[in-house]
């Protein structure tokens, strides 16, 4: 059963140790939890999904100039069939998505220097869309950093240990829209799970459902979407940092019987962060890897 954790216990100082222990337990057991009282304004949550739906409803001719395949920095629109489940040999996905990263100007020194995953965002003409997504990105980045502070507590790491790794992260806000599938109830489902690449993924759902995770016993279970909560999943980077102590959550999305829109925030570290098991971890399972190199390899296996 998925745990619902009250984030207010962490940020208010009421019970930060208790919250960290509950978070760590959820991350060790299944790698996923729901977060309540997260402090994100409800109006902003509604606006994110509303603006996402408005964007995806645009004619393809208006979205095509923003094609993510024109970017080497994981920004822009991916139309139906561009993303594949299970890598390059996998099945093209019916969904479309739009990805936003750290918002930089074209003359930013990091952009001019060609640093990995440093580029201006590709924006549609709608200024309200830009304002809403910028605000939400900022809120999600703050929430992600706060959760990493709780991770430090749970792992008995020095306070602020992860802070240098998320000062200017490669974090991505990815909106996605999957059209309804009338054959969904009868369609065979893949047993191949998906894993997110970064440290944490924070998902805002529209209540349509259809997100499942695979338990340690191998069974697929629905993640029940509770109102006013967000979903938090462990990604591969945090699994590698903890040497497998935390479980990267294996999950999948079922074909929806009605259209489904999600906003997923992927908390990837700074490009030059070296991801290796923490010094306190025994019997290191994973070799060190630069965060930008790891993300590039995983993305190259995703897009057609």
TORKOL-4160 file (C-alpha; in steps of 0.2 Angstrom, whole numbers, padded with zeros to 4 digits, m for minus):
304
<pt num="1" X="0000" Y="0000" Z="0000"/>
<pt num="2" X="0007" Y="0017" Z="m0005"/>
<pt num="3" X="0010" Y="0028" Z="0010"/>
<pt num="4" X="0003" Y="0046" Z="0011"/>
<pt num="5" X="0016" Y="0058" Z="0020"/>
<pt num="6" X="0012" Y="0075" Z="0027"/>
<pt num="7" X="0026" Y="0087" Z="0020"/>
<pt num="8" X="0020" Y="0100" Z="0033"/>
<pt num="9" X="0029" Y="0090" Z="0047"/>
<pt num="10" X="0045" Y="0092" Z="0038"/>
<pt num="11" X="0044" Y="0111" Z="0033"/>
<pt num="12" X="0036" Y="0117" Z="0049"/>
<pt num="13" X="0049" Y="0109" Z="0060"/>
<pt num="14" X="0035" Y="0100" Z="0069"/>
<pt num="15" X="0042" Y="0082" Z="0066"/>
<pt num="16" X="0056" Y="0083" Z="0053"/>
<pt num="17" X="0064" Y="0067" Z="0060"/>
<pt num="18" X="0048" Y="0057" Z="0059"/>
<pt num="19" X="0045" Y="0063" Z="0041"/>
<pt num="20" X="0062" Y="0059" Z="0036"/>
<pt num="21" X="0060" Y="0041" Z="0043"/>
<pt num="22" X="0043" Y="0039" Z="0034"/>
<pt num="23" X="0050" Y="0045" Z="0018"/>
<pt num="24" X="0065" Y="0034" Z="0019"/>
<pt num="25" X="0054" Y="0019" Z="0023"/>
<pt num="26" X="0044" Y="0022" Z="0008"/>
<pt num="27" X="0059" Y="0024" Z="m0003"/>
<pt num="28" X="0067" Y="0008" Z="0004"/>
<pt num="29" X="0051" Y="m0002" Z="0002"/>
<pt num="30" X="0043" Y="0002" Z="m0015"/>
<pt num="31" X="0052" Y="0018" Z="m0020"/>
<pt num="32" X="0035" Y="0028" Z="m0021"/>
<pt num="33" X="0024" Y="0038" Z="m0010"/>
<pt num="34" X="0011" Y="0052" Z="m0010"/>
<pt num="35" X="0014" Y="0069" Z="m0003"/>
<pt num="36" X="0000" Y="0079" Z="0006"/>
<pt num="37" X="0001" Y="0097" Z="0013"/>
<pt num="38" X="0015" Y="0101" Z="0001"/>
<pt num="39" X="0012" Y="0119" Z="0000"/>
<pt num="40" X="0009" Y="0121" Z="m0019"/>
<pt num="41" X="m0006" Y="0133" Z="m0021"/>
<pt num="42" X="m0021" Y="0124" Z="m0028"/>
<pt num="43" X="m0024" Y="0137" Z="m0040"/>
<pt num="44" X="m0007" Y="0135" Z="m0048"/>
<pt num="45" X="m0010" Y="0116" Z="m0049"/>
<pt num="46" X="m0026" Y="0119" Z="m0058"/>
<pt num="47" X="m0018" Y="0131" Z="m0070"/>
<pt num="48" X="m0003" Y="0119" Z="m0074"/>
<pt num="49" X="m0015" Y="0106" Z="m0080"/>
<pt num="50" X="m0027" Y="0119" Z="m0089"/>
<pt num="51" X="m0013" Y="0127" Z="m0098"/>
<pt num="52" X="m0005" Y="0110" Z="m0103"/>
<pt num="53" X="m0022" Y="0105" Z="m0110"/>
<pt num="54" X="m0023" Y="0121" Z="m0120"/>
<pt num="55" X="m0006" Y="0119" Z="m0127"/>
<pt num="56" X="m0009" Y="0101" Z="m0133"/>
<pt num="57" X="m0025" Y="0106" Z="m0141"/>
<pt num="58" X="m0016" Y="0117" Z="m0153"/>
<pt num="59" X="m0014" Y="0112" Z="m0171"/>
<pt num="60" X="0001" Y="0102" Z="m0175"/>
<pt num="61" X="0008" Y="0116" Z="m0186"/>
<pt num="62" X="0009" Y="0128" Z="m0171"/>
<pt num="63" X="0018" Y="0115" Z="m0161"/>
<pt num="64" X="0030" Y="0108" Z="m0174"/>
<pt num="65" X="0043" Y="0123" Z="m0173"/>
<pt num="66" X="0045" Y="0118" Z="m0155"/>
<pt num="67" X="0050" Y="0100" Z="m0159"/>
<pt num="68" X="0061" Y="0092" Z="m0146"/>
<pt num="69" X="0072" Y="0084" Z="m0159"/>
<pt num="70" X="0078" Y="0102" Z="m0164"/>
<pt num="71" X="0086" Y="0103" Z="m0146"/>
<pt num="72" X="0101" Y="0094" Z="m0139"/>
<pt num="73" X="0096" Y="0100" Z="m0122"/>
<pt num="74" X="0079" Y="0090" Z="m0119"/>
<pt num="75" X="0068" Y="0105" Z="m0122"/>
<pt num="76" X="0052" Y="0107" Z="m0132"/>
<pt num="77" X="0038" Y="0097" Z="m0140"/>
<pt num="78" X="0038" Y="0078" Z="m0143"/>
<pt num="79" X="0024" Y="0073" Z="m0154"/>
<pt num="80" X="0015" Y="0056" Z="m0155"/>
<pt num="81" X="0027" Y="0042" Z="m0159"/>
<pt num="82" X="0043" Y="0052" Z="m0155"/>
<pt num="83" X="0045" Y="0044" Z="m0138"/>
<pt num="84" X="0047" Y="0025" Z="m0136"/>
<pt num="85" X="0044" Y="0013" Z="m0122"/>
<pt num="86" X="0058" Y="0001" Z="m0119"/>
<pt num="87" X="0072" Y="0011" Z="m0129"/>
<pt num="88" X="0075" Y="0012" Z="m0147"/>
<pt num="89" X="0068" Y="m0005" Z="m0151"/>
<pt num="90" X="0052" Y="m0002" Z="m0141"/>
<pt num="91" X="0035" Y="0003" Z="m0145"/>
<pt num="92" X="0031" Y="0021" Z="m0151"/>
<pt num="93" X="0021" Y="0030" Z="m0138"/>
<pt num="94" X="0004" Y="0038" Z="m0143"/>
<pt num="95" X="0007" Y="0052" Z="m0130"/>
<pt num="96" X="0014" Y="0069" Z="m0134"/>
<pt num="97" X="0024" Y="0079" Z="m0122"/>
<pt num="98" X="0032" Y="0096" Z="m0119"/>
<pt num="99" X="0048" Y="0098" Z="m0109"/>
<pt num="100" X="0055" Y="0113" Z="m0100"/>
<pt num="101" X="0072" Y="0115" Z="m0091"/>
<pt num="102" X="0081" Y="0129" Z="m0081"/>
<pt num="103" X="0075" Y="0145" Z="m0089"/>
<pt num="104" X="0091" Y="0153" Z="m0097"/>
<pt num="105" X="0093" Y="0168" Z="m0109"/>
<pt num="106" X="0102" Y="0165" Z="m0125"/>
<pt num="107" X="0117" Y="0176" Z="m0119"/>
<pt num="108" X="0119" Y="0166" Z="m0103"/>
<pt num="109" X="0137" Y="0162" Z="m0101"/>
<pt num="110" X="0133" Y="0143" Z="m0098"/>
<pt num="111" X="0123" Y="0143" Z="m0115"/>
<pt num="112" X="0137" Y="0152" Z="m0124"/>
<pt num="113" X="0150" Y="0140" Z="m0117"/>
<pt num="114" X="0140" Y="0125" Z="m0123"/>
<pt num="115" X="0138" Y="0117" Z="m0106"/>
<pt num="116" X="0128" Y="0101" Z="m0106"/>
<pt num="117" X="0109" Y="0104" Z="m0105"/>
<pt num="118" X="0111" Y="0122" Z="m0105"/>
<pt num="119" X="0099" Y="0131" Z="m0117"/>
<pt num="120" X="0085" Y="0143" Z="m0118"/>
<pt num="121" X="0068" Y="0135" Z="m0117"/>
<pt num="122" X="0057" Y="0133" Z="m0132"/>
<pt num="123" X="0041" Y="0142" Z="m0128"/>
<pt num="124" X="0024" Y="0144" Z="m0137"/>
<pt num="125" X="0017" Y="0161" Z="m0140"/>
<pt num="126" X="0005" Y="0160" Z="m0125"/>
<pt num="127" X="0013" Y="0171" Z="m0112"/>
<pt num="128" X="0001" Y="0164" Z="m0098"/>
<pt num="129" X="0008" Y="0147" Z="m0102"/>
<pt num="130" X="0025" Y="0153" Z="m0099"/>
<pt num="131" X="0021" Y="0162" Z="m0083"/>
<pt num="132" X="0012" Y="0147" Z="m0076"/>
<pt num="133" X="0026" Y="0135" Z="m0080"/>
<pt num="134" X="0040" Y="0146" Z="m0074"/>
<pt num="135" X="0030" Y="0148" Z="m0057"/>
<pt num="136" X="0027" Y="0129" Z="m0056"/>
<pt num="137" X="0045" Y="0124" Z="m0061"/>
<pt num="138" X="0051" Y="0136" Z="m0047"/>
<pt num="139" X="0039" Y="0128" Z="m0034"/>
<pt num="140" X="0044" Y="0110" Z="m0039"/>
<pt num="141" X="0062" Y="0114" Z="m0038"/>
<pt num="142" X="0060" Y="0121" Z="m0020"/>
<pt num="143" X="0050" Y="0105" Z="m0016"/>
<pt num="144" X="0063" Y="0093" Z="m0023"/>
<pt num="145" X="0077" Y="0102" Z="m0014"/>
<pt num="146" X="0067" Y="0101" Z="0002"/>
<pt num="147" X="0064" Y="0082" Z="0000"/>
<pt num="148" X="0083" Y="0079" Z="m0003"/>
<pt num="149" X="0086" Y="0088" Z="0014"/>
<pt num="150" X="0074" Y="0075" Z="0021"/>
<pt num="151" X="0084" Y="0061" Z="0012"/>
<pt num="152" X="0100" Y="0068" Z="0021"/>
<pt num="153" X="0091" Y="0066" Z="0038"/>
<pt num="154" X="0086" Y="0048" Z="0034"/>
<pt num="155" X="0103" Y="0043" Z="0028"/>
<pt num="156" X="0112" Y="0052" Z="0043"/>
<pt num="157" X="0121" Y="0063" Z="0030"/>
<pt num="158" X="0128" Y="0080" Z="0035"/>
<pt num="159" X="0115" Y="0094" Z="0033"/>
<pt num="160" X="0117" Y="0101" Z="0016"/>
<pt num="161" X="0127" Y="0087" Z="0008"/>
<pt num="162" X="0116" Y="0086" Z="m0008"/>
<pt num="163" X="0114" Y="0105" Z="m0009"/>
<pt num="164" X="0129" Y="0108" Z="m0021"/>
<pt num="165" X="0122" Y="0094" Z="m0033"/>
<pt num="166" X="0106" Y="0104" Z="m0035"/>
<pt num="167" X="0111" Y="0122" Z="m0036"/>
<pt num="168" X="0108" Y="0123" Z="m0055"/>
<pt num="169" X="0101" Y="0106" Z="m0059"/>
<pt num="170" X="0096" Y="0098" Z="m0076"/>
<pt num="171" X="0079" Y="0097" Z="m0068"/>
<pt num="172" X="0065" Y="0095" Z="m0081"/>
<pt num="173" X="0046" Y="0099" Z="m0080"/>
<pt num="174" X="0038" Y="0087" Z="m0093"/>
<pt num="175" X="0020" Y="0090" Z="m0097"/>
<pt num="176" X="0012" Y="0075" Z="m0106"/>
<pt num="177" X="m0005" Y="0071" Z="m0114"/>
<pt num="178" X="m0011" Y="0054" Z="m0119"/>
<pt num="179" X="m0027" Y="0053" Z="m0129"/>
<pt num="180" X="m0041" Y="0041" Z="m0124"/>
<pt num="181" X="m0040" Y="0023" Z="m0130"/>
<pt num="182" X="m0058" Y="0015" Z="m0133"/>
<pt num="183" X="m0049" Y="m0002" Z="m0133"/>
<pt num="184" X="m0040" Y="0001" Z="m0117"/>
<pt num="185" X="m0049" Y="m0012" Z="m0106"/>
<pt num="186" X="m0045" Y="m0026" Z="m0119"/>
<pt num="187" X="m0028" Y="m0020" Z="m0124"/>
<pt num="188" X="m0013" Y="m0032" Z="m0118"/>
<pt num="189" X="m0002" Y="m0023" Z="m0106"/>
<pt num="190" X="0017" Y="m0023" Z="m0107"/>
<pt num="191" X="0026" Y="m0031" Z="m0092"/>
<pt num="192" X="0041" Y="m0021" Z="m0095"/>
<pt num="193" X="0043" Y="m0007" Z="m0082"/>
<pt num="194" X="0049" Y="0011" Z="m0084"/>
<pt num="195" X="0062" Y="0019" Z="m0073"/>
<pt num="196" X="0065" Y="0037" Z="m0071"/>
<pt num="197" X="0082" Y="0043" Z="m0073"/>
<pt num="198" X="0085" Y="0057" Z="m0060"/>
<pt num="199" X="0085" Y="0058" Z="m0041"/>
<pt num="200" X="0067" Y="0061" Z="m0038"/>
<pt num="201" X="0051" Y="0062" Z="m0049"/>
<pt num="202" X="0036" Y="0073" Z="m0043"/>
<pt num="203" X="0020" Y="0070" Z="m0053"/>
<pt num="204" X="0005" Y="0080" Z="m0053"/>
<pt num="205" X="m0010" Y="0070" Z="m0060"/>
<pt num="206" X="m0027" Y="0074" Z="m0067"/>
<pt num="207" X="m0036" Y="0060" Z="m0058"/>
<pt num="208" X="m0039" Y="0050" Z="m0073"/>
<pt num="209" X="m0028" Y="0036" Z="m0065"/>
<pt num="210" X="m0019" Y="0022" Z="m0074"/>
<pt num="211" X="m0002" Y="0024" Z="m0066"/>
<pt num="212" X="0004" Y="0007" Z="m0058"/>
<pt num="213" X="0020" Y="0002" Z="m0049"/>
<pt num="214" X="0027" Y="m0016" Z="m0048"/>
<pt num="215" X="0029" Y="m0022" Z="m0030"/>
<pt num="216" X="0044" Y="m0031" Z="m0024"/>
<pt num="217" X="0034" Y="m0047" Z="m0026"/>
<pt num="218" X="0032" Y="m0043" Z="m0044"/>
<pt num="219" X="0014" Y="m0038" Z="m0044"/>
<pt num="220" X="0007" Y="m0023" Z="m0053"/>
<pt num="221" X="m0003" Y="m0012" Z="m0042"/>
<pt num="222" X="m0013" Y="0004" Z="m0045"/>
<pt num="223" X="m0007" Y="0021" Z="m0037"/>
<pt num="224" X="m0023" Y="0028" Z="m0031"/>
<pt num="225" X="m0023" Y="0047" Z="m0034"/>
<pt num="226" X="m0028" Y="0056" Z="m0019"/>
<pt num="227" X="m0035" Y="0074" Z="m0021"/>
<pt num="228" X="m0022" Y="0088" Z="m0017"/>
<pt num="229" X="m0007" Y="0076" Z="m0017"/>
<pt num="230" X="0008" Y="0074" Z="m0028"/>
<pt num="231" X="0016" Y="0057" Z="m0032"/>
<pt num="232" X="0035" Y="0055" Z="m0028"/>
<pt num="233" X="0046" Y="0042" Z="m0036"/>
<pt num="234" X="0064" Y="0037" Z="m0033"/>
<pt num="235" X="0074" Y="0038" Z="m0049"/>
<pt num="236" X="0090" Y="0029" Z="m0054"/>
<pt num="237" X="0102" Y="0043" Z="m0049"/>
<pt num="238" X="0096" Y="0042" Z="m0031"/>
<pt num="239" X="0096" Y="0023" Z="m0032"/>
<pt num="240" X="0114" Y="0023" Z="m0037"/>
<pt num="241" X="0119" Y="0036" Z="m0024"/>
<pt num="242" X="0111" Y="0025" Z="m0010"/>
<pt num="243" X="0119" Y="0009" Z="m0018"/>
<pt num="244" X="0102" Y="0001" Z="m0020"/>
<pt num="245" X="0096" Y="0005" Z="m0003"/>
<pt num="246" X="0083" Y="0016" Z="m0010"/>
<pt num="247" X="0073" Y="0007" Z="m0024"/>
<pt num="248" X="0070" Y="0016" Z="m0041"/>
<pt num="249" X="0051" Y="0014" Z="m0043"/>
<pt num="250" X="0047" Y="0002" Z="m0058"/>
<pt num="251" X="0031" Y="0009" Z="m0065"/>
<pt num="252" X="0020" Y="0010" Z="m0081"/>
<pt num="253" X="0005" Y="0020" Z="m0087"/>
<pt num="254" X="m0010" Y="0010" Z="m0093"/>
<pt num="255" X="m0019" Y="0016" Z="m0109"/>
<pt num="256" X="m0032" Y="0028" Z="m0103"/>
<pt num="257" X="m0051" Y="0026" Z="m0106"/>
<pt num="258" X="m0052" Y="0045" Z="m0106"/>
<pt num="259" X="m0038" Y="0058" Z="m0110"/>
<pt num="260" X="m0025" Y="0059" Z="m0097"/>
<pt num="261" X="m0013" Y="0074" Z="m0094"/>
<pt num="262" X="0001" Y="0074" Z="m0082"/>
<pt num="263" X="0015" Y="0086" Z="m0076"/>
<pt num="264" X="0030" Y="0077" Z="m0070"/>
<pt num="265" X="0045" Y="0086" Z="m0063"/>
<pt num="266" X="0062" Y="0076" Z="m0065"/>
<pt num="267" X="0075" Y="0082" Z="m0052"/>
<pt num="268" X="0091" Y="0078" Z="m0061"/>
<pt num="269" X="0107" Y="0085" Z="m0053"/>
<pt num="270" X="0119" Y="0097" Z="m0059"/>
<pt num="271" X="0128" Y="0092" Z="m0075"/>
<pt num="272" X="0145" Y="0089" Z="m0068"/>
<pt num="273" X="0139" Y="0080" Z="m0052"/>
<pt num="274" X="0147" Y="0063" Z="m0050"/>
<pt num="275" X="0135" Y="0050" Z="m0046"/>
<pt num="276" X="0143" Y="0036" Z="m0035"/>
<pt num="277" X="0138" Y="0027" Z="m0020"/>
<pt num="278" X="0139" Y="0037" Z="m0004"/>
<pt num="279" X="0155" Y="0034" Z="0006"/>
<pt num="280" X="0144" Y="0026" Z="0020"/>
<pt num="281" X="0137" Y="0013" Z="0008"/>
<pt num="282" X="0146" Y="m0004" Z="0009"/>
<pt num="283" X="0150" Y="m0015" Z="m0006"/>
<pt num="284" X="0148" Y="m0002" Z="m0020"/>
<pt num="285" X="0137" Y="m0009" Z="m0034"/>
<pt num="286" X="0138" Y="0006" Z="m0046"/>
<pt num="287" X="0153" Y="0014" Z="m0055"/>
<pt num="288" X="0154" Y="0033" Z="m0054"/>
<pt num="289" X="0146" Y="0042" Z="m0068"/>
<pt num="290" X="0144" Y="0061" Z="m0072"/>
<pt num="291" X="0126" Y="0066" Z="m0071"/>
<pt num="292" X="0126" Y="0074" Z="m0089"/>
<pt num="293" X="0133" Y="0059" Z="m0097"/>
<pt num="294" X="0121" Y="0047" Z="m0088"/>
<pt num="295" X="0106" Y="0058" Z="m0093"/>
<pt num="296" X="0112" Y="0060" Z="m0111"/>
<pt num="297" X="0113" Y="0041" Z="m0113"/>
<pt num="298" X="0096" Y="0038" Z="m0106"/>
<pt num="299" X="0088" Y="0051" Z="m0116"/>
<pt num="300" X="0096" Y="0045" Z="m0132"/>
<pt num="301" X="0088" Y="0028" Z="m0129"/>
<pt num="302" X="0071" Y="0036" Z="m0127"/>
<pt num="303" X="0068" Y="0047" Z="m0142"/>
<pt num="304" X="0066" Y="0040" Z="m0160"/>
